[in-house]
Amino acid sequence: MEVKTVVEVEIEAGEDAAARCENCGSTRIHAARVRTAFWDDDRLVVIEDIPALVCETCHERYFDDATVTVLDLMRGDGFPAERARREINVPVFSFDDRLVPRGS
């Protein structure tokens, strides 16, 4: 899982500090709690309540170093089932089912 750290604060002479999205350049960034999902071997794992800065324009997420460290520790623990807050059922679809067979 690639995790970006918090955007650096740009300080220009005579101007107030403003966070700027590295993806789109917007300064419309707000603090939020987000969730993410990724594969841990053959299990899909969801982590909720992650503190982040989120760009209101392109929805890019930025995490501070402490948050990245906690996410790394969680991954290192292997996500034991007994620590999960809850479980969800996830439907699985195949891209191939949507393709039209050649010659049809």
N, C-alpha and C positions, 0 to 999 in steps of 0.2 A: 504494500500500500504506500503510495507516494503521498507525503504530507508536506505541505508548504508551511513555512513559519510566517509569523506575523509580518505584515508589510513594514518596511522601514519608514519612519516618519521623515518626511522631507521638510527641511528647514531652509528657507531661502531668506536672504538678508532683507529685513524689514517686513516680512510676512509671518502670519501665524503658522504654526505647525499643522499639517494636514496629512492624514493617511491617504495614500493613492493606490488604487488597484494596479498591480503589476500586469494584469491581463488586459484590461480595457482602458486604464487611465482615469477612471472615475474616482471622485472623492466622496461619493455617496456610499460610505461603509458604516455598518452598525454592528454592535455586539449582539450575539445570538447564541442559543443552544441548538446544536445540530445533531444529526445522526448520520452514520455512514455504515455501509455494508461491504464486506469483502469475504473472500474464500479463505478458510483455514483448513487445508487439506480438502476433504470432501464435504465440509460443513460450511454453510453460509452463516456468517456471524454478523449481527447488527449491534452497534454500539450507539447508545443514545446519550443525550444530555452533555455533549461535548462543547465546551466553551470555544467560541470562534469569533472572528470578525468576518462579516459577509458583505460582499459588494452587492448593492441594490440593483446595479445595472446588469452585470453578467453572472451574478450569483457565485463567483469564485469565493472559496473559503480560505481563511488564513488562521493558523494555530500558533500560539506562543510556544516557546521552548519547553516550559513545564508541562503543557498539554501533550506535546509530542512525546515527552519522556513517559508520561503515564500511559499513553496509547502503546508505546513500545513495551512497557512492563506488562500491560494486559495481554498483549500478543505473546510475550515470552512465557506467561503463565499457562498458555494453551487454552484459555477460555473454558475452565471446568464447568460442566453442566450444572453443578450444585450452586454455582455463583450467579447463574442467570436470573434476572428479575422475572422473566417470563419467556415463553416460547411462542412462535407464530408459525403457521403453515404457509408455505410459499408455493404457488402454482409454478410448474415448469413447462415451458413451451419450446418447441424446436423451430428454428428458422427454416429448416428444410420443409416443414409442413406447409409453409406459406408459398413455397416456390411451385411454379407450374411445371410439370414434367415436359421435357422436350418432346416434340412430335405430337403433342396433344392439341 
